Amino acid sequence: MNEPTTTRIRTPAGIALTVHDWGGDGAPVLLAHPTGFHGRIWAPVVEHLREAGRHAYSLDFRGHGDSDAPAHETYSWHHFADDVLAVADHFALAGRADLIAAGHSKGAASLLLGEIARPGTFGTVWAFEPILFPTDEPLPPSDDFPLAVGARRRRNEWASIDEAYDAYASKPPLAVMAPESLRAYVDYGLRDRGDGVFELKCAPGIEARVYTMGPNHGLFSQLGALAANVKVVCGEHSDAIPPRIAEQIVARLAHGTLEVWDGHGHFGPQADPQRAARSILAMAR
């Protein structure tokens, strides 16, 4: 696989973000990852985007991958919107008519929040299961949110990266990933903490805080303000954003379309990177 050029940039608030420039001479695609993942999870999708002549970028959100993980950070999803806006500004992507902003889960919600904060930044958005709660009232942060509870219990010590790979490949939910996707997840999502034990770069406590803040962004009530062209994609069998909720999201969008992937769940882009790339490229103007 092609190796990206990795750089560090800073948000206006001073958070250092790691960004991966995958190269290419064509129109840009900005890729935003889900909670607990990192920017290099997109490597298998990028291979297909580059073959089609696109220039891909991906970022590690704050608290994820090799970006800063401030102890004081609330991990508000509005701050993740700040992250994608900072990357778009740094690489002069903001407002480009040929830009496709593609996100998965929290990454997709962050792109939509960024476009609401600064209309015209992301005119074309591919959103695989953007995490939205179908309510017009922002919900309070919830420490008891099931995903937050589960994240706190996540195993965080491994004797090797290969041990982690074998464990994740043996059971849900990550067992559905294509081998190259799971390989990218573990190879760049764990670090040697210094004593020969490998731990997750997105610490379970931080992942839990991200999930705690998830219900609070209030994006659903603001969807009508989006002028962007948005394709909402979901898995037929998703337990996160199933088709019935995806339909509600699209109904609120001025320029929204729905694409349902048969046979897939929430990890569709990692299970079928080629299909993800085709779906993204179909949005090219």
C-alpha positions as CSV (number, residue, x, y, z in Angstrom):
1,M,0.0,0.0,0.0
2,N,1.1,3.6,-0.6
3,E,2.6,5.3,2.4
4,P,1.3,8.7,3.2
5,T,3.2,11.8,4.1
6,T,2.3,12.5,7.7
7,T,2.4,16.0,9.1
8,R,1.3,17.8,12.3
9,I,-0.9,20.9,12.2
10,R,-2.5,23.0,14.9
11,T,-6.2,24.0,15.4
12,P,-6.9,27.6,16.3
13,A,-7.2,26.4,19.9
14,G,-3.7,24.9,19.7
15,I,-4.5,21.2,19.5
16,A,-1.9,19.4,17.5
17,L,-3.4,17.1,14.9
18,T,-1.7,14.4,12.8
19,V,-2.7,14.5,9.1
20,H,-1.9,11.9,6.4
21,D,-1.5,13.2,2.9
22,W,-1.8,10.1,0.6
23,G,-0.8,12.0,-2.5
24,G,-2.2,12.0,-6.0
25,D,-2.7,14.6,-8.7
26,G,-6.4,14.8,-8.9
27,A,-9.3,16.4,-7.0
28,P,-9.2,16.0,-3.2
29,V,-11.0,13.7,-0.9
30,L,-10.9,14.4,2.9
31,L,-11.6,11.3,5.0
32,A,-12.8,11.4,8.6
33,H,-12.7,8.3,10.8
34,P,-15.1,6.9,13.5
35,T,-14.6,7.0,17.2
36,G,-11.8,4.9,18.5
37,F,-10.1,4.6,15.1
38,H,-7.5,6.7,13.3
39,G,-6.8,8.3,9.9
40,R,-4.8,5.4,8.5
41,I,-7.9,3.1,8.8
42,W,-8.8,4.5,5.4
43,A,-5.7,3.1,3.7
44,P,-7.6,0.3,1.8
45,V,-10.2,2.8,0.6
46,V,-7.4,5.3,-0.4
47,E,-5.9,2.6,-2.7
48,H,-9.0,2.7,-4.8
49,L,-9.4,6.4,-4.7
50,R,-5.8,6.9,-5.9
51,E,-6.4,4.4,-8.7
52,A,-9.2,6.7,-9.8
53,G,-6.9,9.7,-9.8
54,R,-8.0,11.3,-6.5
55,H,-5.8,13.1,-4.0
56,A,-6.7,11.8,-0.5
57,Y,-6.1,13.2,2.9
58,S,-7.1,11.7,6.3
59,L,-6.7,13.0,9.9
60,D,-6.4,11.6,13.3
61,F,-9.0,13.4,15.4
62,R,-7.9,14.8,18.8
63,G,-7.7,11.9,21.3
64,H,-7.1,9.4,18.5
65,G,-4.1,8.0,16.7
66,D,-1.0,10.3,17.0
67,S,-2.9,13.5,17.6
68,D,-2.9,15.4,20.9
69,A,-5.1,13.9,23.6
70,P,-5.6,16.7,26.1
71,A,-6.6,15.6,29.6
72,H,-8.8,18.7,30.0
73,E,-10.7,18.1,26.7
74,T,-14.4,17.4,26.9
75,Y,-14.3,15.7,23.5
76,S,-17.4,17.6,22.4
77,W,-18.3,16.7,18.9
78,H,-18.3,20.4,18.0
79,H,-14.6,20.2,18.7
80,F,-14.2,17.4,16.2
81,A,-15.9,19.7,13.7
82,D,-13.1,22.2,14.6
83,D,-10.6,19.5,13.7
84,V,-11.9,18.9,10.2
85,L,-12.2,22.6,9.6
86,A,-8.6,23.1,10.6
87,V,-7.4,20.4,8.2
88,A,-9.5,21.8,5.4
89,D,-8.0,25.3,6.0
90,H,-4.4,24.1,6.3
91,F,-4.5,22.2,3.0
92,A,-6.6,24.8,1.2
93,L,-9.5,22.4,0.7
94,A,-12.2,24.5,2.2
95,G,-14.8,25.6,-0.3
96,R,-13.3,23.7,-3.3
97,A,-16.0,22.7,-5.7
98,D,-14.2,19.4,-6.5
99,L,-13.7,18.4,-2.8
100,I,-15.5,15.3,-1.5
101,A,-15.6,15.2,2.3
102,A,-16.2,11.6,3.3
103,G,-16.8,10.5,6.9
104,H,-17.8,7.4,8.8
105,S,-19.9,7.5,12.0
106,K,-18.5,10.3,14.3
107,G,-16.3,11.4,11.3
108,A,-19.4,11.9,9.2
109,A,-21.2,13.8,11.9
110,S,-18.2,16.0,12.4
111,L,-18.1,16.9,8.7
112,L,-21.8,17.9,8.8
113,L,-21.3,19.9,12.0
114,G,-18.3,21.6,10.3
115,E,-20.4,22.5,7.3
116,I,-23.1,24.0,9.6
117,A,-20.6,26.0,11.5
118,R,-19.0,27.3,8.2
119,P,-21.4,26.9,5.3
120,G,-19.7,26.3,2.0
121,T,-16.7,24.5,3.4
122,F,-17.8,21.0,2.5
123,G,-20.2,21.3,-0.5
124,T,-20.3,17.5,-1.1
125,V,-20.4,15.1,1.8
126,W,-20.4,11.3,1.8
127,A,-21.7,10.3,5.2
128,F,-21.6,6.6,6.2
129,E,-23.9,6.3,9.2
130,P,-23.4,9.8,10.7
131,I,-24.2,9.4,14.4
132,L,-27.4,11.5,14.9
133,F,-30.1,11.1,17.5
134,P,-33.5,11.7,15.9
135,T,-34.7,14.4,18.3
136,D,-35.0,18.2,18.0
137,E,-33.8,18.7,21.6
138,P,-30.1,18.2,22.3
139,L,-29.7,15.4,24.8
140,P,-27.4,15.8,27.8
141,P,-24.1,14.0,28.0
142,S,-24.6,10.6,29.3
143,D,-21.9,8.7,31.2
144,D,-24.2,5.7,31.2
145,F,-24.6,5.6,27.4
146,P,-24.0,1.9,26.6
147,L,-21.2,2.5,24.2
148,A,-19.4,4.6,26.8
149,V,-19.8,1.9,29.4
150,G,-18.5,-0.7,26.9
151,A,-15.5,1.5,26.0
152,R,-14.4,1.7,29.7
153,R,-14.3,-2.1,29.8
154,R,-12.2,-2.4,26.6
155,R,-9.1,-4.5,26.8
156,N,-6.1,-2.3,26.6
157,E,-3.0,-4.6,27.1
158,W,-1.6,-6.8,24.4
159,A,1.7,-8.8,24.2
160,S,2.0,-7.9,20.5
161,I,0.2,-6.2,17.6
162,D,-0.4,-9.6,16.1
163,E,-2.0,-10.9,19.3
164,A,-4.5,-7.9,19.0
165,Y,-5.1,-8.7,15.3
166,D,-5.9,-12.3,16.0
167,A,-8.2,-11.4,18.9
168,Y,-10.2,-8.8,16.9
169,A,-10.4,-11.1,13.9
170,S,-11.9,-13.9,15.9
171,K,-15.1,-12.2,17.1
172,P,-17.6,-9.3,16.5
173,P,-17.7,-6.5,15.9
174,L,-14.4,-6.1,14.1
175,A,-14.3,-9.6,12.6
176,V,-16.3,-8.3,9.7
177,M,-13.5,-6.2,8.5
178,A,-11.5,-7.1,5.4
179,P,-8.0,-8.3,6.5
180,E,-6.3,-5.2,5.1
181,S,-8.7,-2.9,7.1
182,L,-8.1,-4.7,10.3
183,R,-4.4,-4.8,9.7
184,A,-4.4,-1.0,9.3
185,Y,-6.5,-0.7,12.5
186,V,-4.1,-2.6,14.7
187,D,-0.8,-1.6,13.0
188,Y,-1.5,2.1,13.5
189,G,-4.0,2.0,16.4
190,L,-1.7,0.5,19.1
191,R,1.6,1.7,20.5
192,D,4.3,0.1,22.6
193,R,4.0,1.9,26.0
194,G,7.6,1.3,26.7
195,D,7.6,-2.0,28.6
196,G,6.8,-4.3,25.7
197,V,3.1,-4.1,26.3
198,F,1.0,-2.6,23.5
199,E,-2.0,-0.4,24.3
200,L,-4.6,1.5,22.2
201,K,-3.7,4.9,21.0
202,C,-7.3,6.0,21.7
203,A,-7.4,5.2,25.4
204,P,-10.6,3.5,26.6
205,G,-11.2,6.4,28.9
206,I,-11.1,8.9,26.1
207,E,-13.2,6.7,23.8
208,A,-15.8,6.6,26.6
209,R,-15.8,10.4,26.9
210,V,-16.4,10.7,23.2
211,Y,-19.4,8.4,23.4
212,T,-20.6,10.3,26.5
213,M,-20.7,13.5,24.5
214,G,-22.2,11.9,21.4
215,P,-25.9,12.6,22.2
216,N,-25.2,16.2,23.0
217,H,-24.3,17.8,19.6
218,G,-27.9,18.5,18.5
219,L,-27.1,18.0,14.8
220,F,-30.5,16.4,13.9
221,S,-32.4,19.6,14.5
222,Q,-30.0,21.6,12.3
223,L,-30.0,19.3,9.2
224,G,-32.4,21.6,7.4
225,A,-29.8,24.4,7.4
226,L,-27.4,22.3,5.2
227,A,-27.2,23.4,1.6
228,A,-24.5,20.8,0.8
229,N,-25.1,17.7,-1.4
230,V,-25.1,14.9,1.2
231,K,-25.2,11.2,0.5
232,V,-26.2,9.2,3.6
233,V,-25.1,5.6,3.4
234,C,-26.0,2.9,5.9
235,G,-25.7,-0.8,6.3
236,E,-28.9,-2.9,5.9
237,H,-28.2,-4.7,9.2
238,S,-26.7,-1.8,11.2
239,D,-27.3,-1.5,14.9
240,A,-26.1,2.1,14.9
241,I,-27.9,4.0,12.1
242,P,-30.2,1.5,10.5
243,P,-32.2,2.4,7.3
244,R,-35.2,3.7,9.3
245,I,-33.1,6.4,11.0
246,A,-31.1,7.1,7.8
247,E,-34.3,7.8,6.1
248,Q,-35.2,10.4,8.8
249,I,-31.9,12.1,8.3
250,V,-32.3,12.3,4.5
251,A,-35.8,13.6,4.9
252,R,-34.4,16.7,6.7
253,L,-31.8,17.5,4.1
254,A,-32.4,19.9,1.3
255,H,-30.1,17.9,-1.0
256,G,-29.9,14.4,0.5
257,T,-29.9,10.9,-1.0
258,L,-29.9,7.5,0.7
259,E,-27.8,4.5,-0.2
260,V,-28.4,1.2,1.7
261,W,-25.7,-1.5,1.6
262,D,-27.2,-4.9,1.6
263,G,-25.5,-7.5,3.8
264,H,-23.6,-4.9,5.8
265,G,-23.6,-3.3,9.2
266,H,-21.9,-0.3,10.8
267,F,-18.4,-1.3,9.6
268,G,-19.3,-1.3,5.9
269,P,-16.3,0.9,4.7
270,Q,-13.9,-1.5,6.4
271,A,-15.6,-4.6,5.3
272,D,-15.7,-3.5,1.6
273,P,-13.2,-0.7,0.9
274,Q,-13.7,-1.0,-2.8
275,R,-17.4,-0.4,-2.5
276,A,-16.8,2.6,-0.2
277,A,-14.5,4.1,-2.8
278,R,-17.0,3.6,-5.6
279,S,-19.7,5.2,-3.6
280,I,-17.6,8.2,-2.7
281,L,-16.4,8.6,-6.3
282,A,-20.0,8.5,-7.6
283,M,-20.5,11.9,-5.9
284,A,-17.9,13.7,-8.1
285,R,-19.2,16.7,-9.8
